[in-house]
Amino acid sequence: MSDQFELDTLALRAGVHRSQFNENSEAIFLTSSFVFDNAAQAAARFSGAEAGYVYSRFSNPTVTAFQERLAALEGAEACVATASGMAAILAAVMGLLKGGDHIIASRSIFGASVQLFTNILPKFGLETTFVSATEVSEWQAAVRPNTRLLFLETPSNPLTEISDIPALSRVAKQAGAWLAVDNCFCTPILQRPLELGADIIIHSATKYPDGQGRVLGGAVLGPRELIMEGVFSFLRTAGPSLSPFNAWVILKGLETLRIRMEAHCRGALELARWLETLPQVARVYYPWLPSHPQHELARRQQKQGGGIVSFDVKGGRDAAWRMVDATRMISITANLGDVKSTITHPATTTHGRISAEARAAAGIGEGLLRVAMGLESIEDVKRDLARGLT
Ligand SMILES: Cc1ncc(COP(=O)(O)O)c(C=O)c1O
């Protein structure tokens, strides 16, 4: 279907398999298991000799619909849905790597991802070297004979650093490793990593794909063989699967993803420009500002700047917390990608559990705030933030 229709159409029409009732809006198949006509069919389904649904840990029509729709939007051959974004990263790593393999990861990634690579994966013999998100030479220098995975987010959370996907894809190919890109901040509406040379895409569907802050979900996408033999085989047995209900919520969220992303981007750009004019703000991080260090690269890789704006408030933690506490409308919460604007202090929330050294190395200071621009009036968002500046 992906070669016949534009993105807008795929967001609504990909993954549609109508039931015997011919419903227009996709049905939710809330069932743990599927019934067989007889014992021989059960055996054939379990062995894979006959195609068909078996058990919702690894096969469910609503989850399939979500997987097909997201795959169509990303231009990927295959997609495996997971219980959360973190489950997607875990499933990719556990499904594709083995003990003794080496990972190179950007230093500028979500706090829980840092923890996964630093505290959990070493227990299974996987070692990670952290490097700069933006210095390709550091990635090259970190390559070892056993390097199997390069992992990054672009734009990164929370500083919106941009990694050069085509350049890092060349490093990965030379090393015989896969390049995985967490496409959380952009979604396929703003950036399609596979077209830029990535091998694997990670999503936290909790964020923009749901878009209204309702459910957790995740996905791993890429070439069929890699995803089905590696990631799906792990998920099928280990079970960090997406529930059919959550799959349905996110599936319907994808239908409005483009118009939401455009509105998030419009608001975020205006917010970033306004913040840059304020004397109380030391620095604004937003890829569509000419002052952003990777502005040109962002314009090559992305269609727009995204919905996340981070900024350093003069006066450190006290000033940043004052600004958070003075808001009356913006939600003080760590989620992002919601239609309701959110504000968070990364150093004590999303990145609070990583070491102070890792935080400093990633450039996450005590005065840093991250706003995920929602769909409220931009004037109300500005007014709400301005309260804490006076
Ligand atoms: C960039 C990024 N990747 C992954 C995740 C993890 O997603 P989830 O919370 O769905 O596990 C997050 C969550 O905030 C994130 O911001």
The ligand as a Tripos MOL2 file, in Angstrom:
@<TRIPOS>MOLECULE
LIG
   16    16     1     0     0
SMALL
NO_CHARGES

@<TRIPOS>ATOM
      1 C1         13.2710    9.8640   23.3940 C.3       1 LIG1
      2 C2         12.5660    8.8350   24.2120 C.ar      1 LIG1
      3 N1         12.7610    7.5320   23.9550 N.ar      1 LIG1
      4 C3         12.1460    6.5800   24.6680 C.ar      1 LIG1
      5 C4         11.3080    6.8930   25.7110 C.ar      1 LIG1
      6 C5         10.6790    5.7900   26.4910 C.3       1 LIG1
      7 O1          9.3430    5.6560   26.1570 O.3       1 LIG1
      8 P1          8.2430    5.0030   27.1420 P.3       1 LIG1
      9 O2          8.0360    5.9880   28.2570 O.co2     1 LIG1
     10 O3          7.0670    4.8020   26.2530 O.co2     1 LIG1
     11 O4          8.8240    3.7200   27.6520 O.co2     1 LIG1
     12 C6         11.0770    8.2390   26.0280 C.ar      1 LIG1
     13 C7         10.1770    8.5910   27.1440 C.2       1 LIG1
     14 O5         10.0860    9.7170   27.5450 O.2       1 LIG1
     15 C8         11.7270    9.2310   25.2620 C.ar      1 LIG1
     16 O6         11.5540   10.5350   25.5200 O.3       1 LIG1
@<TRIPOS>BOND
     1     1     2 1
     2     2     3 ar
     3     2    15 ar
     4     3     4 ar
     5     4     5 ar
     6     5     6 1
     7     5    12 ar
     8     6     7 1
     9     7     8 1
    10     8     9 2
    11     8    10 1
    12     8    11 1
    13    12    13 1
    14    12    15 ar
    15    13    14 2
    16    15    16 1
@<TRIPOS>SUBSTRUCTURE
     1 LIG1         1 GROUP 0 **** ****
